[in-house]
Amino acid sequence: MVRDLREPRDKVFTWSQAVAWRARQPQGVVFTNGVFDLVHPGHVEVLWAARREGSALVVGLNSDASVRRLKGPTRPVRPEADRACVLAAFEAVDAVVLFDDDTPLALVEALQPDVIVKGGDYTPATIVGAGVVSARGGRVVVVPLVPGQSTTSILARLRD
């Protein structure tokens, strides 16, 4: 059986494209976000867990400038176009949208997802955009961390 697969480049949207895409989706749009610099099993678990929470998954991806402000001048390791391509290649991911702010709040407000998902290093109270989603009757989900998996720890091992 041949599946209807979309090319990764067809899943990377501008903000206006993402808002138009969202308007065409039924209820069940899930949002997660992050840097996704060196994709590891912890990222994979969050992406798949997020996708199981609804009918479509949109990933907000920090731009290079945003990552530098948040993580320092040596990050990101991979440029935003590469990171977006890798994320979009996941079958679980329906859309990828870059954001340049330090948080994805404006993107969450623009997309109005039904569910917001983050990894276990967050709590519902610390997830940016959770209030937007909750105010609409949506859900906030925290996915347990995969032990020993973080980009920071991978980079530290590479430097040793």
C-alpha positions in Angstrom: 0.0 0.0 0.0 1.4 3.4 -1.0 0.8 6.0 1.7 0.0 9.7 1.0 3.2 11.2 2.3 4.1 14.9 2.2 7.5 16.2 1.4 9.2 17.9 4.4 9.5 21.2 2.5 5.7 21.2 2.0 5.2 21.1 5.8 7.3 24.2 6.7 5.0 27.2 6.8 5.3 30.9 7.2 3.1 32.4 9.9 0.4 33.4 7.4 0.5 29.9 5.8 0.3 28.3 9.2 -2.8 30.4 10.2 -4.5 29.5 7.0 -3.6 25.8 7.5 -5.0 25.9 11.0 -8.2 27.4 9.8 -8.7 24.3 7.6 -8.1 21.8 10.4 -10.9 20.3 12.4 -10.7 20.3 16.2 -7.7 18.4 17.6 -4.8 20.6 16.6 -1.8 20.0 18.9 1.1 22.4 19.4 4.5 21.9 20.8 7.7 23.9 20.4 11.4 24.0 21.0 14.9 24.3 19.5 15.3 20.7 18.3 18.9 21.4 17.6 20.2 17.8 17.8 17.1 15.6 17.6 17.4 12.7 20.1 15.0 10.1 21.5 13.6 12.5 24.0 12.5 14.8 21.2 11.0 11.8 19.3 9.0 10.8 22.4 7.6 14.3 22.8 6.7 14.6 19.1 4.9 11.2 19.0 3.2 11.7 22.3 2.0 15.1 21.1 0.6 13.7 17.9 -1.3 11.1 19.8 -3.1 13.9 21.6 -5.0 15.1 18.5 -5.6 15.0 14.7 -2.7 17.3 13.6 0.6 18.4 15.1 2.2 21.8 14.6 5.7 22.4 15.9 6.9 25.9 16.7 10.6 26.1 16.0 12.8 28.7 17.6 14.7 30.7 14.9 18.5 30.9 15.0 18.3 34.4 16.5 16.0 33.2 19.2 18.2 30.2 20.0 21.3 32.4 20.3 19.5 34.7 22.7 18.3 31.8 24.8 21.2 29.4 24.7 24.2 31.6 23.9 26.5 32.3 20.9 27.5 28.7 20.2 23.9 27.6 19.6 22.2 26.5 17.5 24.4 23.8 16.2 22.2 23.3 13.1 20.7 26.3 11.2 16.9 26.8 11.3 16.3 25.5 7.8 18.1 22.2 8.6 16.2 21.9 11.9 12.9 22.6 10.2 13.6 20.1 7.5 14.4 17.3 10.0 11.2 18.0 12.0 9.0 18.2 9.0 10.3 14.8 7.9 8.6 13.1 10.8 5.4 11.5 9.9 3.9 12.6 13.2 4.5 16.3 12.3 2.0 18.1 10.1 3.4 21.6 10.2 6.5 23.4 11.3 6.6 27.2 11.9 9.6 29.3 12.8 9.2 31.9 15.5 11.7 34.7 16.3 10.5 35.7 19.8 12.0 34.2 23.0 8.7 32.4 23.6 6.1 31.0 21.3 3.2 33.0 22.9 2.4 35.0 19.9 2.4 31.9 17.7 0.1 30.1 20.1 -2.2 33.1 20.1 -2.2 33.1 16.3 -2.8 29.4 15.9 -5.2 28.8 18.8 -4.4 25.1 19.2 -6.7 22.7 21.1 -3.9 21.0 23.0 -0.4 22.2 24.0 2.3 19.7 24.8 5.8 20.0 26.4 8.4 17.7 27.9 8.6 16.8 31.6 11.1 19.6 32.4 8.0 21.8 32.3 4.8 22.0 34.4 1.4 23.2 33.2 2.1 26.4 35.1 5.4 27.0 33.3 4.3 26.2 29.7 4.1 29.3 27.7 0.8 29.5 25.9 -1.0 27.1 28.3 -3.3 29.9 29.5 -4.3 30.6 25.9 -5.2 27.0 25.3 -6.9 26.4 28.6 -9.0 29.6 28.2 -10.5 28.0 25.1 -11.3 24.8 26.9 -8.2 23.0 25.5 -5.8 20.7 27.3 -2.2 21.1 28.6 -0.1 17.9 28.5 3.3 17.2 30.0 5.2 14.3 28.5 7.7 12.5 30.9 11.3 13.0 30.0 13.4 10.2 28.6 16.2 9.8 31.1 19.7 10.8 29.9 18.4 12.6 26.8 19.1 16.2 26.2 20.9 18.3 23.6 23.0 19.9 26.3 24.3 16.5 27.6 25.0 15.3 24.0 27.1 18.5 23.4 28.9 18.0 26.6 29.9 14.5 25.7 31.1 15.6 22.3 33.3 18.2 23.9 34.9 15.7 26.3 
